[in-house]
Amino acid sequence: MRNYEFTFIAHPNVEDEGLAGVTEKVSQFITEGGGQVTSVDHWGRRRLAHPIQRQKEGYYVLMQVQLDPASIGELERKLKLTEEVIRHLLVQAEG
């Protein structure tokens, strides 16, 4: 298992309690793939650098995760099917 920094942007129409549900759904995707979420940091609602799906704002969430590299493809497939997540980025952490 490798350490990754995983950031996603949730749709701005998701309310605060809805954001917790989206975060839980994404965490569940990670654990179903044999991974583990070590920390979650909600950055809040921020303005996007450029519009994504005609949206100018979104809720940013940063997660520290441990994940098997073989399960990344399935995770990304599930994220693309999740309407509440408008963008995501998975980067291998140093160390």
C-alpha positions as CSV (number, residue, x, y, z in Angstrom):
1,M,0.0,0.0,0.0
2,R,1.2,3.5,-0.8
3,N,0.4,6.9,0.7
4,Y,-1.6,9.3,-1.5
5,E,-3.0,12.8,-1.2
6,F,-6.5,12.7,-2.6
7,T,-8.4,16.0,-3.3
8,F,-11.9,16.3,-4.7
9,I,-14.3,19.1,-5.5
10,A,-17.9,18.6,-4.7
11,H,-20.7,20.3,-6.5
12,P,-21.7,23.7,-5.0
13,N,-25.4,22.7,-4.7
14,V,-24.5,20.1,-2.1
15,E,-25.4,21.4,1.4
16,D,-23.2,21.0,4.5
17,E,-24.9,17.7,5.6
18,G,-24.8,16.6,2.0
19,L,-21.1,17.2,1.9
20,A,-20.6,14.8,4.8
21,G,-22.5,12.2,2.8
22,V,-20.4,12.7,-0.3
23,T,-17.2,12.5,1.8
24,E,-18.5,9.3,3.4
25,K,-19.3,7.9,-0.1
26,V,-15.8,8.6,-1.4
27,S,-14.3,7.1,1.8
28,Q,-16.4,4.0,1.2
29,F,-15.1,3.7,-2.4
30,I,-11.5,3.8,-1.0
31,T,-12.2,1.2,1.7
32,E,-14.0,-1.1,-0.7
33,G,-10.8,-1.1,-2.8
34,G,-8.8,-2.3,0.2
35,G,-7.5,1.2,1.1
36,Q,-7.6,3.2,4.2
37,V,-8.4,6.9,4.9
38,T,-6.0,8.3,7.4
39,S,-7.2,11.9,7.6
40,V,-9.9,14.2,6.1
41,D,-9.6,18.0,5.8
42,H,-12.5,20.1,4.6
43,W,-11.3,23.3,3.0
44,G,-14.8,24.6,2.5
45,R,-16.5,26.4,-0.4
46,R,-14.0,28.2,-2.7
47,R,-14.0,29.9,-6.1
48,L,-12.7,27.8,-9.0
49,A,-9.9,29.0,-11.2
50,H,-12.1,28.3,-14.2
51,P,-15.7,27.1,-14.6
52,I,-16.3,23.4,-14.4
53,Q,-19.6,22.1,-15.6
54,R,-20.8,25.8,-15.6
55,Q,-20.0,26.1,-11.9
56,K,-17.8,28.8,-10.5
57,E,-17.5,27.5,-6.9
58,G,-17.1,24.1,-5.3
59,Y,-16.5,22.4,-1.9
60,Y,-12.9,21.3,-1.6
61,V,-11.9,18.2,0.5
62,L,-8.4,16.8,1.0
63,M,-7.8,13.3,2.2
64,Q,-4.7,11.4,3.1
65,V,-5.2,7.8,2.0
66,Q,-3.3,4.5,1.8
67,L,-4.2,2.6,-1.3
68,D,-3.0,-0.3,-3.4
69,P,-2.0,1.0,-6.8
70,A,-4.0,-1.8,-8.5
71,S,-7.3,-0.4,-7.1
72,I,-6.8,3.2,-8.4
73,G,-8.5,2.5,-11.8
74,E,-11.7,1.2,-10.1
75,L,-11.7,4.2,-7.7
76,E,-11.5,6.7,-10.6
77,R,-14.3,4.8,-12.5
78,K,-16.6,5.1,-9.5
79,L,-15.7,8.8,-9.0
80,K,-16.6,9.6,-12.6
81,L,-20.0,8.1,-12.1
82,T,-20.6,10.1,-8.9
83,E,-22.5,13.3,-9.9
84,E,-21.7,15.2,-6.7
85,V,-17.9,15.0,-7.5
86,I,-17.0,17.4,-10.3
87,R,-13.2,17.0,-10.1
88,H,-10.7,14.8,-8.3
89,L,-6.9,14.5,-8.1
90,L,-4.9,11.6,-6.7
91,V,-1.2,12.2,-6.1
92,Q,1.4,9.9,-4.5
93,A,2.7,11.4,-1.3
94,E,6.4,11.6,-0.6
95,G,7.9,9.3,1.9
